[in-house]
Amino acid sequence: MLFPKQVEIIDVSPRDGLQNEPVQVTTEEKKKLILRLQKMGVKRIEATSFVHPKVVPQMADAIEIIQFCHEIEMNFIVLTPNLIALEKAIDFKVPQIAVFVGASETFNMRNIKRTIDESLSECTKIFQKAKENAIFIRAYVSMSFNCPFEGNICFEKVCYVVDHFVANGADEVVIGDTNGQANPRIVYDRFKALKERHPYVVFVAHFHDTNGFAFANIIAALQAGIDKFDSSLAGLGGCPFSPGATGNVSTNGVVQLLEDMNIQTGIEIGAMKDATILTKKMINKLEGRG
């Protein structure tokens, strides 16, 4: 078995991890979370999103979080679902943006109330303007393996979105197992085929652990040549528009697995364990569980 010598871990807990929490997380607690991630050695995080507070109330403090990331010199990503959001990102000097388009038509309509083609058309405009402002573009393909509404997603549907992202200059493409139903065989086959189709594209794996397969899927992705992974401290997360989906694969679990396999992550294990305990306590306290 062939494994890379090192892997990048992109922690998404401040945005993807917290967006689905039923109790409002204070801005100060979010800042503490980000500082923990920085102390651990995480080099890049998904910090927040410019979405309407009525849709995702947890992200209402996006500007303050962005300013804090600048202050502590943390490299960060902000979800910008439309041109209005991109304008805000430009105004506040966001270094990296993210867009999402589902490989499932039904999910895309439920998630952002647009068809896939409408979303891709918007992305073309977002990408062009982002490039004019030297902003790094991260492009997610949601529901890349299975969808709670449409079932198994064929490779051709994933390629339809990926091909558009690549043609328009995405800096990296994230393949998301949004509802956590992928298995190691399809993960390996799909990533291998995508890399053969687009050999110079940077692909990132984004797994949720609904079925408990996420760590096996990471091994499969590594074998297919993937060396960048999204994860979330303490396994926080879940998609509000994907029924039954649980949290993201945990940063602590991923790092421990990789380090035990002599794959470098740049994460300090002791600081990570402390950060995990404190983050679990924070969420339990907010939700009244002790």
LUMGUTOR-849145 format. One record per residue (C-alpha): chain; residue in one letter; residue number from 0; x, y, z. Coordinates in Angstrom, 1 decimal. Last residue first. Layout:
+------+------+-----+--------+--------+--------+
| unit | code | pos |      u |      v |      w |
+------+------+-----+--------+--------+--------+
|    A |    a | NUM |      X |      Y |      Z |
...
+------+------+-----+--------+--------+--------+
// end
This chain:
+------+------+-----+--------+--------+--------+
| unit | code | pos |      u |      v |      w |
+------+------+-----+--------+--------+--------+
|    A |    g | 289 |  -23.4 |   19.6 |   32.0 |
|    A |    r | 288 |  -25.7 |   18.8 |   29.1 |
|    A |    g | 287 |  -27.3 |   22.2 |   28.9 |
|    A |    e | 286 |  -26.7 |   22.7 |   25.2 |
|    A |    l | 285 |  -24.2 |   25.5 |   25.6 |
|    A |    k | 284 |  -22.4 |   23.5 |   28.4 |
|    A |    n | 283 |  -22.2 |   20.4 |   26.2 |
|    A |    i | 282 |  -20.9 |   22.4 |   23.3 |
|    A |    m | 281 |  -18.2 |   24.1 |   25.3 |
|    A |    k | 280 |  -17.2 |   20.9 |   27.1 |
|    A |    k | 279 |  -16.8 |   19.1 |   23.8 |
|    A |    t | 278 |  -14.6 |   22.0 |   22.6 |
|    A |    l | 277 |  -12.5 |   21.9 |   25.8 |
|    A |    i | 276 |  -11.9 |   18.2 |   25.5 |
|    A |    t | 275 |  -11.0 |   18.5 |   21.8 |
|    A |    a | 274 |   -8.6 |   21.4 |   22.3 |
|    A |    d | 273 |   -6.7 |   19.5 |   25.0 |
|    A |    k | 272 |   -6.4 |   16.5 |   22.8 |
|    A |    m | 271 |   -5.2 |   18.7 |   19.9 |
|    A |    a | 270 |   -2.6 |   20.5 |   22.1 |
|    A |    g | 269 |   -1.2 |   17.1 |   23.0 |
|    A |    i | 268 |   -1.2 |   15.8 |   19.4 |
|    A |    e | 267 |    0.6 |   18.8 |   17.8 |
|    A |    i | 266 |   -0.7 |   18.9 |   14.2 |
|    A |    g | 265 |    1.8 |   19.2 |   11.3 |
|    A |    t | 264 |    0.0 |   16.3 |    9.6 |
|    A |    q | 263 |    2.8 |   13.9 |    9.0 |
|    A |    i | 262 |    2.0 |   10.3 |    7.9 |
|    A |    n | 261 |    3.8 |    7.8 |   10.1 |
|    A |    m | 260 |    0.7 |    5.5 |   10.2 |
|    A |    d | 259 |    0.1 |    6.4 |   13.9 |
|    A |    e | 258 |    0.3 |   10.1 |   12.8 |
|    A |    l | 257 |   -2.4 |    9.4 |   10.2 |
|    A |    l | 256 |   -4.8 |    7.7 |   12.6 |
|    A |    q | 255 |   -4.3 |   10.3 |   15.4 |
|    A |    v | 254 |   -4.8 |   13.1 |   12.9 |
|    A |    v | 253 |   -8.0 |   11.7 |   11.6 |
|    A |    g | 252 |   -9.5 |   10.9 |   15.0 |
|    A |    n | 251 |   -8.7 |   14.3 |   16.4 |
|    A |    t | 250 |  -10.0 |   16.1 |   13.3 |
|    A |    s | 249 |  -13.3 |   14.2 |   13.7 |
|    A |    v | 248 |  -15.1 |   13.1 |   10.5 |
|    A |    n | 247 |  -17.9 |   15.6 |   10.0 |
|    A |    g | 246 |  -21.0 |   15.3 |   12.0 |
|    A |    t | 245 |  -24.2 |   13.3 |   11.3 |
|    A |    a | 244 |  -26.4 |   13.2 |    8.3 |
|    A |    g | 243 |  -29.9 |   12.0 |    9.1 |
|    A |    p | 242 |  -31.8 |   14.4 |    6.8 |
|    A |    s | 241 |  -29.4 |   16.5 |    4.6 |
|    A |    f | 240 |  -30.5 |   20.1 |    4.5 |
|    A |    p | 239 |  -29.2 |   21.1 |    7.9 |
|    A |    c | 238 |  -25.9 |   19.5 |    7.1 |
|    A |    g | 237 |  -24.0 |   18.0 |   10.0 |
|    A |    g | 236 |  -21.1 |   19.3 |   12.2 |
|    A |    l | 235 |  -18.8 |   18.7 |   15.1 |
|    A |    g | 234 |  -16.6 |   15.6 |   15.1 |
|    A |    a | 233 |  -14.6 |   16.8 |   18.1 |
|    A |    l | 232 |  -12.7 |   19.2 |   15.9 |
|    A |    s | 231 |  -13.9 |   19.0 |   12.3 |
|    A |    s | 230 |  -12.3 |   17.4 |    9.3 |
|    A |    d | 229 |  -11.5 |   18.3 |    5.7 |
|    A |    f | 228 |   -8.8 |   16.2 |    4.0 |
|    A |    k | 227 |   -5.9 |   16.9 |    1.6 |
|    A |    d | 226 |   -3.5 |   14.2 |    0.5 |
|    A |    i | 225 |   -5.6 |   12.3 |   -2.1 |
|    A |    g | 224 |   -3.7 |    9.8 |   -4.2 |
|    A |    a | 223 |   -6.3 |    7.0 |   -4.7 |
|    A |    q | 222 |   -4.7 |    5.0 |   -1.8 |
|    A |    l | 221 |   -5.2 |    8.1 |    0.4 |
|    A |    a | 220 |   -8.8 |    8.2 |   -0.6 |
|    A |    a | 219 |   -9.3 |    4.5 |    0.4 |
|    A |    i | 218 |   -7.6 |    5.2 |    3.8 |
|    A |    i | 217 |   -9.9 |    8.2 |    4.3 |
|    A |    n | 216 |  -12.9 |    6.0 |    3.4 |
|    A |    a | 215 |  -12.0 |    3.6 |    6.1 |
|    A |    f | 214 |  -11.9 |    6.5 |    8.6 |
|    A |    a | 213 |  -15.3 |    7.8 |    7.4 |
|    A |    f | 212 |  -17.1 |    4.4 |    7.4 |
|    A |    g | 211 |  -19.0 |    4.9 |   10.7 |
|    A |    n | 210 |  -22.3 |    5.1 |    8.9 |
|    A |    t | 209 |  -22.9 |    8.8 |    9.5 |
|    A |    d | 208 |  -19.3 |    9.7 |    9.6 |
|    A |    h | 207 |  -19.1 |   12.7 |    7.3 |
|    A |    f | 206 |  -16.3 |   12.9 |    4.8 |
|    A |    h | 205 |  -14.7 |   15.7 |    2.8 |
|    A |    a | 204 |  -11.9 |   14.7 |    0.5 |
|    A |    v | 203 |   -9.9 |   17.4 |   -1.3 |
|    A |    f | 202 |   -8.8 |   17.4 |   -4.9 |
|    A |    v | 201 |   -6.1 |   19.5 |   -6.5 |
|    A |    v | 200 |   -6.4 |   19.4 |  -10.3 |
|    A |    y | 199 |   -3.5 |   18.5 |  -12.5 |
|    A |    p | 198 |   -4.5 |   15.0 |  -13.4 |
|    A |    h | 197 |   -8.1 |   15.9 |  -14.2 |
|    A |    r | 196 |   -9.8 |   12.8 |  -15.8 |
|    A |    e | 195 |   -7.3 |   10.4 |  -14.2 |
|    A |    k | 194 |   -7.6 |   12.2 |  -10.9 |
|    A |    l | 193 |  -11.4 |   12.0 |  -11.1 |
|    A |    a | 192 |  -11.3 |    8.2 |  -11.9 |
|    A |    k | 191 |   -9.0 |    7.5 |   -8.9 |
|    A |    f | 190 |  -11.2 |    9.6 |   -6.7 |
|    A |    r | 189 |  -14.3 |    7.8 |   -7.7 |
|    A |    d | 188 |  -12.9 |    4.3 |   -7.6 |
|    A |    y | 187 |  -11.3 |    4.8 |   -4.2 |
|    A |    v | 186 |  -14.4 |    6.4 |   -2.7 |
|    A |    i | 185 |  -16.7 |    3.8 |   -4.3 |
|    A |    r | 184 |  -14.7 |    1.0 |   -2.7 |
|    A |    p | 183 |  -14.2 |    2.6 |    0.7 |
|    A |    n | 182 |  -17.9 |    3.2 |    1.3 |
|    A |    a | 181 |  -20.0 |    6.4 |    0.9 |
|    A |    q | 180 |  -23.1 |    7.1 |    3.0 |
|    A |    g | 179 |  -22.0 |   10.0 |    5.1 |
|    A |    n | 178 |  -24.7 |   12.5 |    4.1 |
|    A |    t | 177 |  -22.3 |   15.1 |    2.6 |
|    A |    d | 176 |  -19.7 |   12.7 |    1.2 |
|    A |    g | 175 |  -18.1 |   15.8 |   -0.4 |
|    A |    i | 174 |  -15.6 |   16.0 |   -3.1 |
|    A |    v | 173 |  -13.7 |   19.3 |   -2.7 |
|    A |    v | 172 |  -12.2 |   20.9 |   -5.7 |
|    A |    e | 171 |   -9.1 |   23.1 |   -5.4 |
|    A |    d | 170 |   -8.0 |   26.3 |   -7.2 |
|    A |    a | 169 |  -11.2 |   26.5 |   -9.2 |
|    A |    g | 168 |  -10.4 |   27.9 |  -12.7 |
|    A |    n | 167 |  -13.6 |   28.1 |  -14.7 |
|    A |    a | 166 |  -13.0 |   24.9 |  -16.7 |
|    A |    v | 165 |  -12.1 |   23.0 |  -13.4 |
|    A |    f | 164 |  -15.4 |   24.0 |  -11.7 |
|    A |    h | 163 |  -17.4 |   23.2 |  -14.8 |
|    A |    d | 162 |  -15.7 |   19.8 |  -15.1 |
|    A |    v | 161 |  -16.4 |   19.1 |  -11.4 |
|    A |    v | 160 |  -20.1 |   19.8 |  -11.7 |
|    A |    y | 159 |  -20.7 |   17.5 |  -14.7 |
|    A |    c | 158 |  -18.1 |   15.0 |  -13.3 |
|    A |    v | 157 |  -20.3 |   14.4 |  -10.2 |
|    A |    k | 156 |  -23.3 |   13.7 |  -12.4 |
|    A |    e | 155 |  -21.3 |   11.4 |  -14.6 |
|    A |    f | 154 |  -20.0 |    9.4 |  -11.6 |
|    A |    c | 153 |  -23.5 |    8.4 |  -10.7 |
|    A |    i | 152 |  -25.2 |    9.5 |   -7.4 |
|    A |    n | 151 |  -26.8 |    6.8 |   -5.4 |
|    A |    g | 150 |  -30.1 |    7.7 |   -3.8 |
|    A |    e | 149 |  -32.1 |   10.6 |   -5.1 |
|    A |    f | 148 |  -33.5 |   12.2 |   -1.9 |
|    A |    p | 147 |  -31.0 |   11.2 |    0.8 |
|    A |    c | 146 |  -28.2 |   11.6 |   -1.8 |
|    A |    n | 145 |  -25.2 |    9.4 |   -2.4 |
|    A |    f | 144 |  -21.6 |    9.7 |   -3.7 |
|    A |    s | 143 |  -20.8 |   13.3 |   -4.5 |
|    A |    m | 142 |  -23.6 |   14.7 |   -2.4 |
|    A |    s | 141 |  -22.0 |   18.2 |   -2.4 |
|    A |    v | 140 |  -19.3 |   19.2 |   -4.9 |
|    A |    y | 139 |  -17.3 |   21.9 |   -3.2 |
|    A |    a | 138 |  -15.2 |   24.6 |   -5.0 |
|    A |    r | 137 |  -12.4 |   26.3 |   -3.1 |
|    A |    i | 136 |  -11.3 |   29.5 |   -4.9 |
|    A |    f | 135 |   -8.3 |   31.5 |   -3.8 |
|    A |    i | 134 |   -8.8 |   35.3 |   -4.1 |
|    A |    a | 133 |   -6.6 |   37.3 |   -6.4 |
|    A |    n | 132 |   -9.2 |   40.1 |   -6.8 |
|    A |    e | 131 |   -9.7 |   39.5 |  -10.6 |
|    A |    k | 130 |   -9.8 |   35.8 |   -9.7 |
|    A |    a | 129 |  -12.6 |   36.3 |   -7.3 |
|    A |    k | 128 |  -14.6 |   38.3 |  -10.0 |
|    A |    q | 127 |  -14.2 |   35.5 |  -12.5 |
|    A |    f | 126 |  -14.9 |   32.7 |  -10.0 |
|    A |    i | 125 |  -18.1 |   34.4 |   -8.8 |
|    A |    k | 124 |  -19.4 |   35.0 |  -12.3 |
|    A |    t | 123 |  -18.8 |   31.3 |  -13.3 |
|    A |    c | 122 |  -20.2 |   30.2 |  -10.0 |
|    A |    e | 121 |  -23.6 |   31.9 |  -10.7 |
|    A |    s | 120 |  -23.9 |   29.9 |  -13.9 |
|    A |    l | 119 |  -23.0 |   26.8 |  -12.0 |
|    A |    s | 118 |  -25.8 |   27.5 |   -9.5 |
|    A |    e | 117 |  -28.3 |   28.0 |  -12.3 |
|    A |    d | 116 |  -27.2 |   24.8 |  -14.0 |
|    A |    i | 115 |  -27.5 |   22.8 |  -10.7 |
|    A |    t | 114 |  -31.0 |   24.1 |  -10.2 |
|    A |    r | 113 |  -31.5 |   26.7 |   -7.5 |
|    A |    k | 112 |  -33.2 |   26.8 |   -4.1 |
|    A |    i | 111 |  -29.9 |   26.8 |   -2.2 |
|    A |    n | 110 |  -30.2 |   23.6 |   -0.2 |
|    A |    r | 109 |  -33.5 |   22.2 |   -1.2 |
|    A |    m | 108 |  -32.9 |   22.9 |   -4.9 |
|    A |    n | 107 |  -29.3 |   21.6 |   -4.7 |
|    A |    f | 106 |  -30.5 |   18.5 |   -2.9 |
|    A |    t | 105 |  -33.0 |   17.6 |   -5.6 |
|    A |    e | 104 |  -30.6 |   18.2 |   -8.4 |
|    A |    s | 103 |  -27.9 |   16.0 |   -6.8 |
|    A |    a | 102 |  -24.3 |   16.7 |   -7.8 |
|    A |    g | 101 |  -24.7 |   19.6 |   -5.4 |
|    A |    v | 100 |  -23.0 |   23.0 |   -5.8 |
|    A |    f |  99 |  -21.1 |   24.7 |   -3.0 |
|    A |    v |  98 |  -18.8 |   27.7 |   -3.2 |
|    A |    a |  97 |  -15.8 |   28.5 |   -1.0 |
|    A |    i |  96 |  -13.7 |   31.6 |   -0.6 |
|    A |    q |  95 |  -10.1 |   32.2 |    0.3 |
|    A |    p |  94 |   -8.1 |   35.2 |    1.3 |
|    A |    v |  93 |  -11.0 |   37.3 |    2.7 |
|    A |    k |  92 |  -10.0 |   41.0 |    2.4 |
|    A |    f |  91 |  -13.1 |   42.4 |    4.2 |
|    A |    d |  90 |  -14.4 |   44.3 |    1.2 |
|    A |    i |  89 |  -13.6 |   41.4 |   -1.2 |
|    A |    a |  88 |  -15.5 |   38.9 |    1.0 |
|    A |    k |  87 |  -18.5 |   41.3 |    1.2 |
|    A |    e |  86 |  -18.5 |   41.5 |   -2.6 |
|    A |    l |  85 |  -18.4 |   37.7 |   -2.7 |
|    A |    a |  84 |  -21.5 |   37.5 |   -0.5 |
|    A |    i |  83 |  -23.4 |   39.7 |   -2.9 |
|    A |    l |  82 |  -22.1 |   37.6 |   -5.8 |
|    A |    n |  81 |  -23.5 |   34.3 |   -4.4 |
|    A |    p |  80 |  -22.8 |   31.4 |   -2.0 |
|    A |    t |  79 |  -19.7 |   32.9 |   -0.4 |
|    A |    l |  78 |  -18.4 |   30.4 |    2.2 |
|    A |    v |  77 |  -15.4 |   31.8 |    3.9 |
|    A |    i |  76 |  -11.9 |   30.2 |    4.0 |
|    A |    f |  75 |   -9.1 |   31.0 |    6.4 |
|    A |    n |  74 |   -5.4 |   31.5 |    6.9 |
|    A |    m |  73 |   -4.9 |   32.6 |   10.5 |
|    A |    e |  72 |   -3.0 |   35.9 |   11.1 |
|    A |    i |  71 |   -4.3 |   36.4 |   14.7 |
|    A |    e |  70 |   -5.8 |   39.8 |   13.7 |
|    A |    h |  69 |   -6.9 |   38.6 |   10.3 |
|    A |    c |  68 |   -8.8 |   35.7 |   11.8 |
|    A |    f |  67 |  -10.4 |   38.1 |   14.3 |
|    A |    q |  66 |  -11.6 |   40.4 |   11.5 |
|    A |    i |  65 |  -13.1 |   37.4 |    9.8 |
|    A |    i |  64 |  -14.9 |   36.3 |   13.0 |
|    A |    e |  63 |  -16.3 |   39.8 |   13.5 |
|    A |    i |  62 |  -17.6 |   39.9 |   10.0 |
|    A |    a |  61 |  -19.2 |   36.5 |   10.2 |
|    A |    d |  60 |  -21.2 |   37.2 |   13.4 |
|    A |    a |  59 |  -24.5 |   36.1 |   11.9 |
|    A |    m |  58 |  -23.1 |   32.7 |   11.1 |
|    A |    q |  57 |  -24.9 |   30.7 |   13.8 |
|    A |    p |  56 |  -28.2 |   32.1 |   12.5 |
|    A |    v |  55 |  -28.1 |   30.0 |    9.3 |
|    A |    v |  54 |  -31.1 |   30.9 |    7.1 |
|    A |    k |  53 |  -32.4 |   33.9 |    9.0 |
|    A |    p |  52 |  -28.8 |   35.1 |    9.4 |
|    A |    h |  51 |  -28.4 |   35.3 |    5.6 |
|    A |    v |  50 |  -25.3 |   33.6 |    4.4 |
|    A |    f |  49 |  -21.8 |   35.1 |    4.3 |
|    A |    s |  48 |  -20.0 |   32.1 |    5.8 |
|    A |    t |  47 |  -17.6 |   31.3 |    8.6 |
|    A |    a |  46 |  -14.0 |   30.1 |    9.5 |
|    A |    e |  45 |  -13.2 |   27.2 |    7.3 |
|    A |    i |  44 |   -9.7 |   26.7 |    8.6 |
|    A |    r |  43 |   -6.1 |   26.6 |    7.3 |
|    A |    k |  42 |   -2.8 |   26.1 |    9.0 |
|    A |    v |  41 |   -3.9 |   23.8 |   11.9 |
|    A |    g |  40 |   -0.9 |   23.7 |   14.3 |
|    A |    m |  39 |   -2.7 |   22.8 |   17.5 |
|    A |    k |  38 |   -2.3 |   26.4 |   18.8 |
|    A |    q |  37 |   -4.2 |   27.6 |   15.6 |
|    A |    l |  36 |   -7.0 |   25.2 |   16.2 |
|    A |    r |  35 |   -7.3 |   26.3 |   19.8 |
|    A |    l |  34 |   -7.3 |   29.9 |   18.8 |
|    A |    i |  33 |  -10.2 |   29.2 |   16.4 |
|    A |    l |  32 |  -12.2 |   27.5 |   19.2 |
|    A |    k |  31 |  -11.6 |   30.5 |   21.5 |
|    A |    k |  30 |  -12.8 |   32.8 |   18.8 |
|    A |    k |  29 |  -15.9 |   30.8 |   18.4 |
|    A |    e |  28 |  -16.5 |   30.9 |   22.1 |
|    A |    e |  27 |  -16.2 |   34.7 |   22.0 |
|    A |    t |  26 |  -18.6 |   34.9 |   19.1 |
|    A |    t |  25 |  -21.2 |   33.0 |   21.1 |
|    A |    v |  24 |  -22.5 |   29.7 |   20.0 |
|    A |    q |  23 |  -26.3 |   29.8 |   19.5 |
|    A |    v |  22 |  -27.9 |   26.5 |   20.5 |
|    A |    p |  21 |  -29.2 |   24.1 |   17.8 |
|    A |    e |  20 |  -25.7 |   23.5 |   16.4 |
|    A |    n |  19 |  -26.1 |   23.0 |   12.6 |
|    A |    q |  18 |  -23.7 |   25.8 |   11.6 |
|    A |    l |  17 |  -21.1 |   24.9 |   14.2 |
|    A |    g |  16 |  -19.0 |   22.2 |   12.4 |
|    A |    d |  15 |  -19.5 |   23.5 |    8.9 |
|    A |    r |  14 |  -18.3 |   27.0 |   10.0 |
|    A |    p |  13 |  -15.9 |   27.0 |   13.0 |
|    A |    s |  12 |  -15.5 |   23.2 |   12.7 |
|    A |    v |  11 |  -14.0 |   23.1 |    9.1 |
|    A |    d |  10 |  -10.5 |   22.1 |    9.9 |
|    A |    i |   9 |   -8.3 |   21.7 |    6.8 |
|    A |    i |   8 |   -5.8 |   18.8 |    7.4 |
|    A |    e |   7 |   -3.0 |   18.7 |    5.0 |
|    A |    v |   6 |   -1.3 |   15.4 |    4.6 |
|    A |    q |   5 |    2.4 |   14.2 |    4.7 |
|    A |    k |   4 |    4.5 |   11.3 |    3.6 |
|    A |    p |   3 |    1.9 |   10.1 |    1.2 |
|    A |    f |   2 |    0.8 |    6.4 |    1.4 |
|    A |    l |   1 |    1.3 |    3.5 |   -0.9 |
|    A |    m |   0 |    0.0 |    0.0 |    0.0 |
+------+------+-----+--------+--------+--------+
// end
